[in-house]
Amino acid sequence: MIAARLVLMTIFLGLSKVAFSERLYIITGDDNYIRLSDEIAEVIISLGNEITVDTSNTGILPSGFASTCEDPENGYDWLCFFGNRDYTSYLPSIESFINSGGKVYYQYEVSCCFEASGSISSIATHLTGNLITGETTPDQSAYFLQVGFEGWVWKSEGLQCCANVYGGAYKCLDGIPSKNQLQATGQIPEAESPLEICPNFGFYFTGDELITPTTLGGIVGVGDYNIFYRGEEQYWNGGEGPVDVDAVAFFFPGNSGKCSIFPTGCMSDGLKLNRIDADFLGSPYVCEGSELEYSISSLPFASIVWQDGSQSDPYYISDGGEYWVEVTKNACVYADTATVRLVEDCIDGELFIIPNIFTPNGDGKNDYLEAAVLGNIGVHQMQILNRWGTVIYDASSTRPRWNGNSSTGEPHPEGVYYCVMSYTNSIGESASTKSTVSLKR
């Protein structure tokens, strides 16, 4: 057993005593394709982590080995496996570590590394109760092996709502539930295997998704080592690209503050959910005596909750006030809040209002000038004029709206503008209205 990277850590950080964010115990082969490379180790350390490297592969962890949940001072946050080895002998230790709130990272790969992919299949099957294999589906997108090709072959953008990673070829595992898959979202046209065959380049399981009911921690596996090099090859294998710091931080964020798949530290508080600002509600109005209907079923989700605890979809609003909704999907929470205005002077349930101010500053709130319409009113044109009467914006559509910019994207200055809206009412009559609007940034 060695701890060579601890020496490297002191050299790279130039410190004799460091406060670490997370501690990683890394078991690795030292002579094969998916071993822990020095450059990846350096990045993990640079993010504020402490690592101990074990190349012995004895199948037994050191005496007293514990998670930080059990031993905050000397325990480990991560137990990691790199290298093309059969690590099934560590299964009892893996299970115990996860049950106590620890996190496990497992690196596997395409056909070059069948021992790693075979053993993770057995380990994941035991931990989850799902039959997970790597024999049915072929390796994915192996175009990078062709001579002269450089760059990534597949990508996953918006991973867990917050990260982008890029790879070369990944090992598919069958039997992973879709909600636990890390999925690719695109690939280059020259890729050898269609993405639809198997989009999952990895997996993650936490808490009650694992077979032991008292589990606190989690496990994540990745089937393409090249994501740490943005799809390129490693230095020692002819690659020239640098390590992708964001990809490393997605798994081992340390104190970087970067987005990550699991929370830092002990996982006794469960999986971290990444919060995303959404625009479900807009700037709504409701006529007295009528209802607004909101349906969010167009976004596949695991759960939905409104400010009153309702989990209904669609949801109906009949009064003014503050409303919010949170939609959970995988490790993401899409959230939106709005103030609904109750309007008493609607005519036969119809309303046409042009706001007198908007603030296109990019904060996602009131960034567009658009009409509030209820009933069977059809808007078909919006014109914006400056104070000299010059038309600076002209749009014809069923939902015209202005972001405060010119046609070339240049922002117009703050001030008062004129808005002319043309529309058709519920009985087919054409009409128009002119009003002033203040632009403030």
N, C-alpha and C positions, 0 to 999 in steps of 0.2 A: 504494500500500500504506500502511495506517495502523496505528497501535498505540494508538488512543484509549483502549482499555480499560485499558492499563497506567497511564495517568494516573488513571482512575477508581479503580483498585486502590489506589494510594497514598492517595487521598482517603478511601476507605471504611475502610481499615485504620488510617489515621493513623500510618503508619510510613514511614520513608525507606528502610529495608532490611529485607526479609522473607525468611525461609526458607520456600520453597514446597514443597508436597508433589508437585504435578505441573504440567507446563507444557503448555498447549493452544495449538495453532495453529488458528485458526478462520477458515475462508473462508465468507463470507456475502454474500447480497444485502442491500441496505440499504433496500429499498422494496417488499417483498412480504410475504405472509402468514406465511411460515415463516422469516423472517429472525431472526437472533439479537437478541432484545430486550435493552434496557438492564437490565431487572429480572432476567432470567435470568443475564446476565453478572455482575451484582452478587452473585447467590447463588453462582455458580461460584467467584468470588473469595473470598467469605466462608467457603467451605469449605476455604480454604488453597491455592487454585490460582493460578497465574499464566497470563494469557491474552494472546495477540497476535491482533488481528483484521485480516483482509485482505479488502477489498471490491473488489479490482481485477479478479478473475476472469480472469487472464491465461492460465490453464492451465499455468503454470510456477511451481514453488516457488522460494524464494530460494536463491541459491548457497550451498552448504554445509549445506543443510537435512538434518537427521539425526534419528534416534530417540535416546532416552536410552541405549539399549543400545550405540549406536555412540559417542555423545558425552554422557557423564553430566553434564557441566557446562553445555553449551549446547543439547543436543538437546531434542526434544519427546516427550512421552509420548502425546499425542493429536493427530491430524489430523482436524478436524471440518468438516462441510459443512452449512450452513444456507442457506435461500433457494431459491426456485423457479428454478433454473438448470440447464443441462445441464453437468454436471461430468465428462463422459466424457474430456475432454482431459487430466484429471489422472490417468487410469488408470495410466500407467507409474510416476508418483510414488507413487500409492496402493500399488501392488503392491510397490515397492521398500521403502516404509516398513513395511508389514506384515511382509515377509520378514525385516526386521532387528529385529523385536520391538516395533514400534510398534502402536498401537491407533487404529482409524478409527471415527468416529461419523458416520452419515449420516442426515439428517432428510428425510423425504418426507411426502406428504400425500394427501388425497382429490383429486377431480377439479379442485379449484382450482389444483393444482400439478402438472400433467402432465409438465412438463419434469424436475422433480426425481424423480418416480416412474419416468419412462421411463429416465433416465440411471442410476439405481441398479439397475434391472433389468439393464441392459447390463453394468454394473460387476460386480454379484454373479454374473452368468452367467460372465463371464470368470474371476473369481477362484476360483469353486467348481467349475466344470465342469457345474453343473446348469442346465437351461434355466429361467430365472426370468423371469416376465413379469407384467405388471400389467393385462392387457387382458381376461382371461376372466371373473374374478369381480367383481361390482359392489362399490362402496364400502359399508362396513359401518356400520350403526347410526347413520344421519344424523338422528335425531330432534331433536338439539339445535338444528337450524336453524329449528324451528317457533317462532313468536313467543310470547314469554312463558315459555319453558322455561328453567329454571336448574338447574345441577348436572350431575353426570356421567351418562353413558349406558351405558358399559361399564366393567368393572373387571377387573383381574387381581390376585387375592389369592394370596399365597404364591409370588410370582414368583421363580424360582430359589431357592425355599425360604426367602426372607428378606425380601421386599418386597411392598408393595401399591401399585398405580398405578391411576389412574382417568382415563378419556378421554371424548371426545365422538363422534368418527367417525374411523375409520382406513381407510387404503388397504390392501387385500389384495394380496399378491403370490403368484402360483401358482408351484409347482415347488420350494418350500423343504421339505426333509426335515423330518419332524415333530420329530426330535431337535434341530433348529436353530431351531425356531420360538419366538418369544415369544407366548404364547397368552393370550387373554382367558378368564376363568373365569365371567363372568356379565354380565347386562345388564338394564336396566329393561324392564318388559313393553311399554312403548310404542315401543321401538326398531323402526325400519323394517325391518331385515334380520335374520333369524334368525341367531344366533351360529354355528349348525352350518354355515352356508354357507362360512364362512372364519374360524376362530378366531384366526389369527395376525396380530397387529398389528405384528410386527417380526421380526427374525431376528438370529442371531449365529453366526459361524464362527470357529474358531481352529485353529492348528497343522495337523495332517494332514488336517483337513476341507477345507482349501484346496488348490488344484491344484498349487501349487509345493511340492515335498517338503521343502524346507528352511525352510518358513515357521515363524516363532517367534511372531508377533503375532496380531491378530484384528481382525474388523470387526463392528460392530453397527449395525443400521438400525432406525428407528422410524417408523411410518406415521401417527402422530397427534401433532401438535405440542402439543395441548391437555393431554397428560399432565403437562406442566410447570405447568399451572394447575388441576390436579385436575378436568379435564373442562370447565372454564369457558373463556370467551374471554379473549384478552389485554386488557390495559388499553387499549391504543390502538384496540382493536376493540370497545369497549363493555363489556368484562369488569370485574368488581370484585374477584374473588377473588385472594388472594395467590399467589405462586409456591409450589409444593409442594416444599419443601426436600428431602424424602426422595426424591422422584422425580428431582430433579437429582443428588442424591448417589448414586443407584443407578448412574449412569453416570460421574459425576465426583466420587468421594468425597473427594478431597483428603486432609486429615489429620483428617477428622471421625470416622473409625472406623465409619461407617455401612456397612450391607451394600451390596455392589456387584456388578455383573455380571462385571467383570474385576478382577484385582489391580492395585494401584497400582504405578507405576514400569514398568521394562522387563519385558516378558512372556517373557523367556527361560526362566523357570521354569514356563511353561505356565499353564493356566486354573486360577483359584482355585476350590476346591470348598467349598461352604458345608456345614458339619457340623451335623447335626440329631440330637438325642437321640431314639431310638426305643424302643419297648417290644415287641421281638420275643420276648424270652426269659422275661420274668416272673421269678418266684422259684422255680426248678425243683428237683424232686427226681427221683431215678431209683432204682428198685428194683434190688438186686443181681441180676444175671443177666438183666435186661431192658433195653430201649432207650427213649429219648425220641426222638420224631420231630419235627423242625421243618421246616415248609414256608413259604417266604416268597413263593411264586409269585403270591399275591394282589396283591402290589405290583409292577407292571411295572417292570423294572429293566434296566440295561445290563450290570451286573456284580455279583457277590457274592463275598465272600471271608470265610472263617472263620479263627480263630486259628492253625490248622495249615496254612493255605494252600489248603485245600480250597475248591472253587467249586461244591460240590454243593448241590442243592436238590431234594428234601428232604435234610436233614442229620441224622445219627443220633448220639446221645450215650449211652454205656453206662457211663460212669465219672464220679465226682465230680471237681470242679476248677473252675478259671477258664475261661470261654468268652467269646468275643466274635465279633461278626459285623458286617460293613460292607456295605451295599447302596448302589450308586451309580446314580443316575438323573439325567440331564442334568447340572446343575452342583451336585448335592446328594449328600451322603453321609449316609445314615441309619445310625446306629451304636448298638449295644447291647452291654452287658457283664453277665454274671451269674455267680454262684457256684453250681454245681450240687452238691447234696448227695446222696451215695450212702447209701441206706437199706438196712440188712441185714435188718431184721425185718418186711419186707412179708409178708403172708399171701396165698399164691396170686397174687402179682403185684399185690395191691391195697394201697393206702396211703391213710390219712386223717389228716392232720396239721393242727392249728390252731396257728399261730405264737403265741409267748407275749409278743411285743412287736411294735409297728409304730410308724412315725415319719411321721405325715401333715404334713410341713412343706413340701410342694410342690416337692421337689427331684427328683421322678420316681423315687425309690428307696424302696421299702417304704412307699408312701403309703397303701396300703389293707390292711385286715385281711380276709383270705380264706383259705379252706381249701386246702391242697395235696392234690390228689386224683389218684390213679393207679388204673387199672383201671375196672371197671364200677360205680363208686359214684356215685349220683345225689344231690347236695345239693339240698334244696328249701326250706330256711328257715334264716335267721340272726336271732337275737335278741341284743341287747346290753343288759345291765342295769348300773345303777350300784351302788355299794356298799350302797345301801339297798334294793336289789331292785326298783327301778323300771325298767320297760322304756323305754329311750331310743331304741332302733332296732329295727325289725322289718321284714324283707324276705323275700319269697318269690319265688324265681327259681332258675334252674338254675346261676347263678353269683352268689350274693349276696356283697356285699363292703361294708365300712364305711370311710368316709373320715374318721371321727373327728368329724363334725359332727352337729348336730341336724337335724331335718326342715326347719327354717327356714334352715339354712345356718350357724348359729352354731357356732363350734368349742367342743367340750367340753374341759374342763381336763385337764392331764396327771394320770395316776393309774392305778389298777388297776380294771378292769371285768371283768364276767363275760360270757362268750360261750356261747350255747346253739345248737348246730347240729343240725338234723334232717336225716336222710338215709336213703337206701335202698341196701342193699348189693347185690352181684351176684346173689343168689338171691331178691331181692324182699322181704327182711325190712326193716321200718322200725326205725330206731334213732335215738338222740340222744346227744349228748355235751356236757358242760359243763366249761369250763376258764376260767382267769383269763388276762387279757391286759393288758399295760402299754402305755399310750398315752404316748409321748414326742414332743415337737415340737422 
